[in-house]
Amino acid sequence: MKRTAVYPFTAIVGQEDMKMALILNVINPALGGVLIKGEKGTAKSTAVRALAELLPAMQAVHGCRFNCDPHNHNLFCDDCAKNYVSDAVCHIEDVKMRVVELPVSATEDRVVGTLDIE
């Protein structure tokens, strides 16, 4: 997989509040995320990509599309839970943090999904 150069996070100037919000969200994900809003060309996407490049690789179940935590079997997806029961050994891989880009029109229910109760 080809890697492209990413602008360094520390080289972004004039966006101290945005950088602080991103860093705080990395430190404590329970904050619930960061909404970055601004004019075109104000380093919004650049800052997110640069910060993702700084984050360490995380351990995940090998081949899992949801990157299940191999040390917390209670939170396994259906596929990982089925495989864990059958062979009881989790093969672990290191996965780099990815940036997922969504269209502006994306809504929470379309990203996360909902239940149709009717």
Secondary structure, 3 states (H helix, E strand, C coil): CCCCCCCCHHHCCCCHHHHHHHHHHHHCHHHCCCCCCCCCCCCHHHHHHHHHHHCCCEEEECCCCCCCCCCCHHHCCHHHHHHHHHHCCCCEEEECCCCCCCCCCCCHHHHHCCCCCC
